[in-house]
Amino acid sequence: MAGGPLEGIRIVDLTSVVVGPLATQILADQGADVIKVESPVGDIGRTLGGRGRHPGMSPKFLHLNRNKRSIVLDLKQAAAREAIARLVAGSDVLLWNVRPASIERLGLDYPRARLLNPRLIHCGMFGFDQRGRYRDRPAYDSIIQGVAGVAALHERVSGTPRYVPYVMADRTVGLIAVQMIVMALFRRERSGVGEAIEIPMFENMVTQVLTEHMYQASFEPPLGGYGDPRVLDPENRPIATRDGFVCISANTDAQAHALFRAIGRPELAEDPRFATVAARFANVQAYFAIRGEALAQKTSAQWLALFDQLDIPAAPYHRLESLRDDPHLQDVGLLRTVEHPSEGTLWNIEPANTLSGGSRTDWRGAPRLGEHTREVLHEAGLSGKEIEALLASGAAVAGET
């Protein structure tokens, strides 16, 4: 028994790489029994996510697939499709991120899946809303960042379109999927029946971009253009100090006036360009320039101590190499070493959020390919003879246990 609020919920996971595996890992961390269904070659994330100690166990895969069980089915074969139908019939959630046409070929589209299991939460993740002309296009994180306007935000700042250097669209939409699945499970508790969820990446990311940057064009007729100038200003970035950088956000009048005192310019609190939130917003470039010039005069440690004393929101600037040594992260134990059954010692990123009622109490390392094929098929009601026939035909594959 894993413990956690989702203990007893079984999820059939037909997703790969990042967007779906992130969602199912969060659900697994809260006690759900996630059955990761893979093809005989496995989730591409097993190799795409970097070099591990053993083939198919990349660092990124290890970080996105803990607390799951892996089963291998060759869904091109009829016998494997029959096996997964039996698995779905006894599960609570089916999550997939292939094109809708592919799920139809498997016989697991919602009209047929609900006949197998009326209580099933059927959740599809795909690139584009199926009511639009882009519905059949393939979608990857970089494509979605480009078409949804994320890359163009960098162009506004620097003149060059760029992707955010982590798979932001996949990870954002994965978090949204968790919300939608849990809401559907809650409604099922009231209604007794399941439902279909559709989660398009494009529309979700457009929502994120436009709620931030539709700005004065939100009105009809427009009161101005697109883009929050404070967020898009090139100087809206970590500020250079004498020996590095610090991160600061002095937005309220109290914070900004305290900053003026900290840099030895208290008279700026009376300057009509900077006295109020609205004035600083209208003169954001000049405000950022004053900050930058002043902070270059002292070290990061000196500024952070002073900002802490004056209650000015600020924090150290971290590079990837320094994050793990952050003293606060060490206090809360976000990162700790664990022993993986096959991969040895690795750094595990613990769930960041807590529930007073408790979360999952055990820890299961990311599975080897097909590690749990036999046990999951047995739990789905297949006899030993049926399981061995699947294995003999190649419709199923059992990996190392």
Secondary structure in CASP SS format (residue, H / E / C, confidence):
PFRMAT SS
TARGET T0000
AUTHOR 0000-0000-0000
METHOD secondary structure of the structure
MODEL  1
M C 1.00
A C 1.00
G C 1.00
G C 1.00
P C 1.00
L C 1.00
E C 1.00
G C 1.00
I C 1.00
R E 1.00
I E 1.00
V E 1.00
D E 1.00
L E 1.00
T C 1.00
S C 1.00
V C 1.00
V C 1.00
V H 1.00
G H 1.00
P H 1.00
L H 1.00
A H 1.00
T H 1.00
Q H 1.00
I H 1.00
L H 1.00
A H 1.00
D H 1.00
Q C 1.00
G C 1.00
A C 1.00
D E 1.00
V E 1.00
I E 1.00
K E 1.00
V E 1.00
E E 1.00
S C 1.00
P C 1.00
V C 1.00
G C 1.00
D C 1.00
I C 1.00
G H 1.00
R H 1.00
T H 1.00
L H 1.00
G C 1.00
G C 1.00
R C 1.00
G C 1.00
R C 1.00
H C 1.00
P C 1.00
G C 1.00
M C 1.00
S C 1.00
P H 1.00
K H 1.00
F H 1.00
L H 1.00
H H 1.00
L H 1.00
N C 1.00
R C 1.00
N C 1.00
K E 1.00
R E 1.00
S E 1.00
I E 1.00
V E 1.00
L E 1.00
D C 1.00
L C 1.00
K C 1.00
Q C 1.00
A H 1.00
A H 1.00
A H 1.00
R H 1.00
E H 1.00
A H 1.00
I H 1.00
A H 1.00
R H 1.00
L H 1.00
V H 1.00
A H 1.00
G C 1.00
S C 1.00
D C 1.00
V E 1.00
L E 1.00
L E 1.00
W E 1.00
N C 1.00
V C 1.00
R C 1.00
P H 1.00
A H 1.00
S H 1.00
I H 1.00
E H 1.00
R H 1.00
L C 1.00
G C 1.00
L C 1.00
D C 1.00
Y H 1.00
P H 1.00
R H 1.00
A H 1.00
R H 1.00
L H 1.00
L H 1.00
N C 1.00
P C 1.00
R C 1.00
L C 1.00
I E 1.00
H E 1.00
C E 1.00
G E 1.00
M E 1.00
F E 1.00
G C 1.00
F C 1.00
D C 1.00
Q C 1.00
R C 1.00
G C 1.00
R C 1.00
Y C 1.00
R C 1.00
D C 1.00
R C 1.00
P C 1.00
A C 1.00
Y C 1.00
D H 1.00
S H 1.00
I H 1.00
I H 1.00
Q H 1.00
G H 1.00
V H 1.00
A C 1.00
G C 1.00
V H 1.00
A H 1.00
A H 1.00
L H 1.00
H H 1.00
E H 1.00
R H 1.00
V H 1.00
S H 1.00
G C 1.00
T C 1.00
P C 1.00
R C 1.00
Y C 1.00
V C 1.00
P C 1.00
Y C 1.00
V C 1.00
M H 1.00
A H 1.00
D H 1.00
R H 1.00
T H 1.00
V H 1.00
G H 1.00
L H 1.00
I H 1.00
A H 1.00
V H 1.00
Q H 1.00
M H 1.00
I H 1.00
V H 1.00
M H 1.00
A H 1.00
L H 1.00
F H 1.00
R H 1.00
R H 1.00
E H 1.00
R H 1.00
S H 1.00
G C 1.00
V C 1.00
G C 1.00
E E 1.00
A E 1.00
I E 1.00
E E 1.00
I E 1.00
P E 1.00
M H 1.00
F H 1.00
E H 1.00
N H 1.00
M H 1.00
V H 1.00
T H 1.00
Q H 1.00
V H 1.00
L H 1.00
T H 1.00
E H 1.00
H H 1.00
M C 1.00
Y H 1.00
Q H 1.00
A H 1.00
S H 1.00
F C 1.00
E C 1.00
P C 1.00
P C 1.00
L C 1.00
G C 1.00
G C 1.00
Y C 1.00
G C 1.00
D C 1.00
P H 1.00
R H 1.00
V H 1.00
L H 1.00
D C 1.00
P C 1.00
E C 1.00
N C 1.00
R C 1.00
P C 1.00
I E 1.00
A E 1.00
T C 1.00
R C 1.00
D C 1.00
G C 1.00
F E 1.00
V E 1.00
C E 1.00
I E 1.00
S C 1.00
A C 1.00
N C 1.00
T C 1.00
D H 1.00
A H 1.00
Q H 1.00
A H 1.00
H H 1.00
A H 1.00
L H 1.00
F H 1.00
R H 1.00
A H 1.00
I C 1.00
G C 1.00
R C 1.00
P H 1.00
E H 1.00
L H 1.00
A H 1.00
E H 1.00
D C 1.00
P C 1.00
R C 1.00
F C 1.00
A C 1.00
T C 1.00
V H 1.00
A H 1.00
A H 1.00
R H 1.00
F H 1.00
A H 1.00
N C 1.00
V H 1.00
Q H 1.00
A H 1.00
Y H 1.00
F H 1.00
A H 1.00
I H 1.00
R H 1.00
G H 1.00
E H 1.00
A H 1.00
L H 1.00
A C 1.00
Q C 1.00
K C 1.00
T C 1.00
S H 1.00
A H 1.00
Q H 1.00
W H 1.00
L H 1.00
A H 1.00
L H 1.00
F H 1.00
D H 1.00
Q H 1.00
L C 1.00
D C 1.00
I C 1.00
P C 1.00
A E 1.00
A E 1.00
P E 1.00
Y C 1.00
H C 1.00
R C 1.00
L H 1.00
E H 1.00
S H 1.00
L H 1.00
R C 1.00
D C 1.00
D C 1.00
P H 1.00
H H 1.00
L H 1.00
Q H 1.00
D H 1.00
V H 1.00
G C 1.00
L C 1.00
L E 1.00
R E 1.00
T E 1.00
V E 1.00
E E 1.00
H E 1.00
P C 1.00
S C 1.00
E C 1.00
G E 1.00
T E 1.00
L E 1.00
W E 1.00
N E 1.00
I E 1.00
E C 1.00
P C 1.00
A C 1.00
N C 1.00
T C 1.00
L C 1.00
S C 1.00
G C 1.00
G C 1.00
S C 1.00
R C 1.00
T C 1.00
D C 1.00
W C 1.00
R C 1.00
G C 1.00
A C 1.00
P C 1.00
R C 1.00
L C 1.00
G C 1.00
E C 1.00
H C 1.00
T H 1.00
R H 1.00
E H 1.00
V H 1.00
L H 1.00
H H 1.00
E H 1.00
A C 1.00
G C 1.00
L C 1.00
S C 1.00
G H 1.00
K H 1.00
E H 1.00
I H 1.00
E H 1.00
A H 1.00
L H 1.00
L H 1.00
A H 1.00
S H 1.00
G C 1.00
A C 1.00
A E 1.00
V E 1.00
A C 1.00
G C 1.00
E C 1.00
T C 1.00
END
